[in-house]
Amino acid sequence: MILSLLAFSKPLPDKRINSLVKDRMPQKRHWFRMPWRRQASAPTAEVIVKKELDGEDGARLLFPLSSDEDFGAADEEGSRTSGRKNYRRSYVLKSSELKRLNLKRGANDVVFSVTTKYQGTAKAVCTIYLWKYTDKIVISDIDGTITKSDVYGQILPFFGATWAQGGVAKLFTAIYENGYQFVYLSSRAIGQSRTTRGYLKNLKQGEITMPDGPLLLSPTSLLRAFHQEVIKKEPEIFKMAALREIRELFPDAVYPYHAGFGNKENDSTAYKGVGIPKSRIFIINPKGEVVHAQSRTLQTSYT
C-alpha cells in the first residue's frame, strides 16, 4: 500500500486492500483458552430523571440495547463519501416507558447513559418536556431571527455580546404568557447544543428573559450542517423532518403548530411544509423588522 502511494501517487483499490488483509494479516491467537470466560455483555442504557429541588436521582429506567432493531438507518451521506455504511445506535422510549419516569408537567432534566463492557459509561444530559396534547406551539428560528445576523449571532456571544434583536424577549414572553409553548429550531450542528442552550437561557433584555422550550438542532457534524445551510442552501429539509416527528407525537385530530418565526424563505418553506398557514408565518428582515409572510405589507418591530 505504501509503495503504491510512493510509485503511483494513489492508494490501492478498496477491494485489493480487503483481499490483502484477509490473506496476509495474521489472526489473533490466544495461548491459553478459557472456556469459562464470559462473552461480552450487551450494552445497556439507563434514563434517570433529576429531582428539581435537591438534585437527587428520581425515577430510573434501565433497558438493554442488544437487538438489531435498536440500530438506526445507515448514514447515507457518510456511505457515499467513505464507500461503507455507518450505523448509529438509537432508541426511542415507548409510551409505557415514559409513564414509568413519573414526569412532571413542563421541563424535566434527564441523564441518559449507555454502558458497555469495554468502553465504560457515556452520559448525556437533556430535557424532556411534558405538555398537554391541546397546547399550541410557536416555532422560532435562532440565527437572524433571535440574533441580528446568521454569522455574528454565533460568534459575538463568545465575546460577551448577545447580538440579539431588540425586544425579542419581550414579544416572545408575551406570547408565552398567553398560553403558547415555544420550540426553538435551528440548523446548527448538534455539537453546538450546549452553547446554543446557554445563549437562550442567558439572553436577558432588561428584566425579561426568553421563554423556556425544547431546542432542536441538526443531528450532524458542524461541517455537514454548514454544508447543508451555506453551500446547498437547504436547511428546510432538516427542519421539516424535525417538525414532522413532533407532529406525530400528537393525535391525528390535533394540529399543534400555531405560528412560526424565521428570517429566510427557507424558514417559510419549512413552516408551510408542515401545514402552518402562511397568515401565521413571520419573517424578520435584515433591518430587524417583522414582516407578515402573506401580505408583505405589515411591517413592525419586535417592540
C-alpha positions as CSV (number, residue, x, y, z in Angstrom):
1,M,0.0,0.0,0.0
2,I,2.9,2.4,0.8
3,L,4.7,1.5,-2.4
4,S,1.6,2.2,-4.4
5,L,1.4,5.7,-2.9
6,L,5.1,6.4,-3.5
7,A,5.2,5.0,-7.0
8,F,1.9,5.9,-8.4
9,S,0.7,8.7,-6.0
10,K,-2.6,7.0,-5.4
11,P,-3.9,4.3,-3.0
12,L,-4.8,0.7,-3.9
13,P,-8.4,0.0,-4.6
14,D,-10.5,-1.0,-1.5
15,K,-11.2,-4.4,-3.0
16,R,-7.5,-5.2,-3.3
17,I,-6.8,-3.9,0.3
18,N,-9.5,-6.1,1.7
19,S,-8.1,-9.1,-0.1
20,L,-4.6,-8.4,1.3
21,V,-5.9,-8.0,4.8
22,K,-7.8,-11.3,4.6
23,D,-4.9,-13.3,3.1
24,R,-1.8,-11.8,4.7
25,M,-2.8,-10.3,8.0
26,P,-2.1,-12.7,10.9
27,Q,-5.1,-13.8,13.0
28,K,-5.1,-13.2,16.7
29,R,-4.4,-16.3,18.7
30,H,-4.8,-17.0,22.4
31,W,-2.2,-19.2,24.1
32,F,-4.5,-20.0,26.9
33,R,-8.1,-20.8,26.1
34,M,-10.5,-20.1,28.9
35,P,-13.8,-21.9,28.3
36,W,-15.3,-20.3,31.4
37,R,-14.7,-16.8,30.0
38,R,-18.0,-15.0,29.6
39,Q,-18.9,-13.3,26.4
40,A,-19.1,-9.5,26.3
41,S,-22.4,-8.4,27.8
42,A,-24.9,-6.5,25.7
43,P,-24.8,-2.7,26.1
44,T,-27.4,-1.2,28.3
45,A,-29.0,2.2,28.6
46,E,-30.4,4.0,31.6
47,V,-32.6,7.1,31.9
48,I,-32.6,9.0,35.2
49,V,-34.9,11.9,36.0
50,K,-33.3,14.5,38.2
51,K,-35.4,16.0,41.0
52,E,-35.8,19.7,40.7
53,L,-35.2,20.7,44.4
54,D,-32.4,18.6,45.8
55,G,-30.8,17.4,42.5
56,E,-31.0,13.8,43.6
57,D,-31.9,10.9,41.3
58,G,-35.6,10.4,40.8
59,A,-37.2,7.7,38.6
60,R,-34.9,5.3,36.8
61,L,-35.4,3.3,33.7
62,L,-32.9,0.6,32.6
63,F,-33.2,-1.3,29.3
64,P,-30.9,-3.4,27.1
65,L,-29.7,-2.3,23.7
66,S,-29.0,-5.7,22.1
67,S,-31.4,-6.3,19.2
68,D,-30.8,-5.2,15.6
69,E,-34.0,-3.1,15.7
70,D,-32.2,-0.7,18.1
71,F,-29.9,0.4,15.3
72,G,-30.9,3.4,13.2
73,A,-30.8,3.7,9.5
74,A,-27.5,3.8,7.7
75,D,-25.8,7.2,7.4
76,E,-26.3,7.6,3.7
77,E,-24.1,10.7,3.3
78,G,-21.2,9.1,5.1
79,S,-21.7,5.9,3.0
80,R,-21.3,7.9,-0.2
81,T,-18.1,9.6,0.9
82,S,-16.4,6.6,2.5
83,G,-17.8,3.8,0.5
84,R,-19.1,1.9,3.5
85,K,-22.2,2.0,5.6
86,N,-22.1,3.6,9.1
87,Y,-24.9,2.9,11.6
88,R,-25.9,4.9,14.5
89,R,-27.4,3.2,17.5
90,S,-30.7,4.8,18.6
91,Y,-33.6,4.1,20.9
92,V,-37.0,5.8,21.2
93,L,-38.7,5.4,24.5
94,K,-42.2,3.9,24.3
95,S,-45.2,5.5,26.0
96,S,-45.3,2.8,28.7
97,E,-41.6,3.6,29.5
98,L,-42.2,7.3,29.6
99,K,-45.0,6.8,32.1
100,R,-42.6,4.9,34.4
101,L,-40.4,8.0,34.6
102,N,-43.1,10.0,36.5
103,L,-42.5,13.1,34.5
104,K,-43.9,16.4,35.8
105,R,-45.6,19.0,33.5
106,G,-43.1,21.2,31.9
107,A,-39.3,20.7,31.8
108,N,-37.7,17.5,33.3
109,D,-33.9,17.3,33.5
110,V,-32.8,13.8,32.5
111,V,-29.5,12.0,32.4
112,F,-29.2,9.4,29.6
113,S,-26.3,6.9,29.9
114,V,-25.1,4.0,27.9
115,T,-22.8,1.4,29.5
116,T,-20.7,-1.1,27.5
117,K,-18.2,-3.7,28.8
118,Y,-15.1,-2.2,27.3
119,Q,-15.9,1.5,26.8
120,G,-17.5,2.1,30.2
121,T,-20.3,4.6,30.7
122,A,-21.1,7.6,28.5
123,K,-23.6,10.1,29.7
124,A,-25.7,12.8,28.0
125,V,-27.8,15.4,29.9
126,C,-31.0,16.5,28.2
127,T,-34.5,17.8,29.0
128,I,-37.8,16.0,28.4
129,Y,-40.8,18.4,28.1
130,L,-44.2,17.1,29.1
131,W,-47.0,19.2,27.5
132,K,-50.8,18.7,27.1
133,Y,-51.9,17.5,23.7
134,T,-54.0,20.6,23.5
135,D,-51.1,23.0,23.9
136,K,-50.4,25.3,20.9
137,I,-46.8,25.6,19.7
138,V,-44.9,28.6,18.3
139,I,-41.7,27.8,16.4
140,S,-38.8,30.1,16.2
141,D,-35.6,30.0,14.2
142,I,-32.5,31.4,16.1
143,D,-29.8,32.8,13.8
144,G,-31.1,36.0,12.1
145,T,-34.4,35.7,14.0
146,I,-33.5,35.9,17.6
147,T,-29.9,37.1,16.8
148,K,-29.3,40.1,14.5
149,S,-27.5,38.0,11.9
150,D,-26.7,34.4,11.0
151,V,-22.9,34.7,11.4
152,Y,-22.3,37.3,14.1
153,G,-25.0,35.8,16.2
154,Q,-22.9,32.7,16.6
155,I,-19.5,34.4,17.1
156,L,-20.1,37.5,19.2
157,P,-21.7,35.7,22.2
158,F,-18.3,34.2,22.8
159,F,-17.0,37.7,23.5
160,G,-19.8,38.6,25.8
161,A,-22.2,40.3,23.3
162,T,-25.7,38.9,22.9
163,W,-26.2,40.5,19.5
164,A,-30.0,39.9,19.8
165,Q,-32.9,41.6,18.1
166,G,-34.2,44.4,20.3
167,G,-37.5,43.5,22.1
168,V,-37.4,39.8,21.1
169,A,-37.5,38.6,24.7
170,K,-40.5,40.9,25.5
171,L,-42.5,39.7,22.5
172,F,-41.8,36.0,23.0
173,T,-42.6,36.3,26.7
174,A,-45.9,37.9,26.0
175,I,-46.8,35.1,23.6
176,Y,-45.7,32.5,26.2
177,E,-47.8,34.2,28.9
178,N,-50.9,33.9,26.6
179,G,-50.6,30.1,26.8
180,Y,-48.4,29.2,23.9
181,Q,-45.3,26.9,24.1
182,F,-42.1,27.7,22.2
183,V,-39.9,25.3,20.2
184,Y,-36.5,26.7,19.1
185,L,-35.5,25.2,15.8
186,S,-32.1,25.7,14.2
187,S,-29.9,24.1,11.5
188,R,-26.9,24.5,13.8
189,A,-25.0,21.2,14.4
190,I,-25.8,19.1,17.5
191,G,-22.3,19.8,18.8
192,Q,-23.4,23.4,19.4
193,S,-26.2,22.4,21.7
194,R,-24.6,23.5,24.9
195,T,-23.5,26.9,23.7
196,T,-26.9,27.5,22.0
197,R,-28.9,26.4,25.0
198,G,-26.7,28.6,27.2
199,Y,-27.2,31.6,24.9
200,L,-31.0,31.3,25.0
201,K,-31.0,30.8,28.8
202,N,-28.7,33.8,29.5
203,L,-30.3,36.2,27.0
204,K,-31.8,38.9,29.1
205,Q,-33.3,42.3,27.9
206,G,-34.0,44.5,30.9
207,E,-35.6,42.1,33.4
208,I,-37.1,39.8,30.8
209,T,-35.6,36.5,29.7
210,M,-36.5,34.2,26.8
211,P,-39.3,31.6,27.4
212,D,-38.1,28.1,28.1
213,G,-38.7,25.4,25.5
214,P,-37.2,22.5,23.5
215,L,-34.1,23.2,21.4
216,L,-33.9,21.2,18.1
217,L,-30.6,21.1,16.2
218,S,-29.4,19.3,13.2
219,P,-28.1,15.8,14.2
220,T,-24.9,16.1,12.1
221,S,-21.4,17.4,12.4
222,L,-20.5,21.0,12.2
223,L,-19.1,20.7,8.7
224,R,-22.2,18.8,7.4
225,A,-24.6,21.3,9.0
226,F,-22.6,24.2,7.5
227,H,-22.6,22.5,4.1
228,Q,-26.3,21.9,4.2
229,E,-27.2,25.5,5.1
230,V,-24.4,27.6,3.4
231,I,-23.4,25.5,0.4
232,K,-26.5,23.6,-0.6
233,K,-28.8,26.3,1.0
234,E,-31.4,23.6,2.0
235,P,-31.8,23.9,5.8
236,E,-35.5,23.5,5.4
237,I,-35.0,19.7,4.8
238,F,-33.9,19.1,8.3
239,K,-36.4,21.5,9.8
240,M,-39.4,19.9,8.1
241,A,-38.3,16.4,9.1
242,A,-37.9,17.5,12.8
243,L,-41.3,19.2,12.8
244,R,-43.0,16.2,11.2
245,E,-41.6,14.0,14.0
246,I,-43.0,16.3,16.7
247,R,-46.3,16.3,14.8
248,E,-46.5,12.5,15.1
249,L,-46.5,12.8,18.9
250,F,-49.9,14.4,18.8
251,P,-53.3,12.8,18.0
252,D,-54.3,12.8,14.3
253,A,-57.2,15.1,15.0
254,V,-55.0,17.7,16.8
255,Y,-52.7,20.1,14.9
256,P,-50.2,21.5,17.4
257,Y,-48.4,24.3,15.4
258,H,-49.9,27.8,15.7
259,A,-47.2,30.1,14.2
260,G,-43.6,30.4,13.1
261,F,-40.9,33.0,13.2
262,G,-37.9,32.9,10.8
263,N,-35.6,35.2,8.8
264,K,-35.4,33.4,5.4
265,E,-37.7,32.0,2.7
266,N,-36.3,28.6,3.7
267,D,-37.9,29.0,7.1
268,S,-41.2,30.0,5.5
269,T,-40.9,26.9,3.2
270,A,-40.3,24.6,6.2
271,Y,-43.3,26.0,8.1
272,K,-45.6,25.8,5.2
273,G,-44.4,22.2,4.5
274,V,-45.8,21.1,7.9
275,G,-49.1,22.9,7.4
276,I,-48.7,26.2,9.2
277,P,-50.9,28.8,7.4
278,K,-49.0,31.5,5.6
279,S,-51.0,34.0,7.5
280,R,-49.2,32.9,10.7
281,I,-45.7,32.9,9.4
282,F,-43.5,36.0,10.2
283,I,-40.2,36.8,8.6
284,I,-37.6,39.1,10.2
285,N,-35.7,41.1,7.6
286,P,-32.1,42.4,8.0
287,K,-33.4,45.7,9.5
288,G,-34.9,43.8,12.4
289,E,-38.5,44.4,11.1
290,V,-41.2,41.7,11.5
291,V,-42.8,41.1,8.1
292,H,-46.0,39.2,7.6
293,A,-45.2,36.4,5.1
294,Q,-48.6,36.5,3.4
295,S,-49.3,40.2,3.0
296,R,-45.7,41.6,2.9
297,T,-47.3,44.9,3.8
298,L,-47.4,44.5,7.6
299,Q,-44.0,45.6,8.9
300,T,-43.3,46.2,12.5
301,S,-40.5,45.7,15.0
302,Y,-40.3,43.3,18.0
303,T,-41.0,46.2,20.3
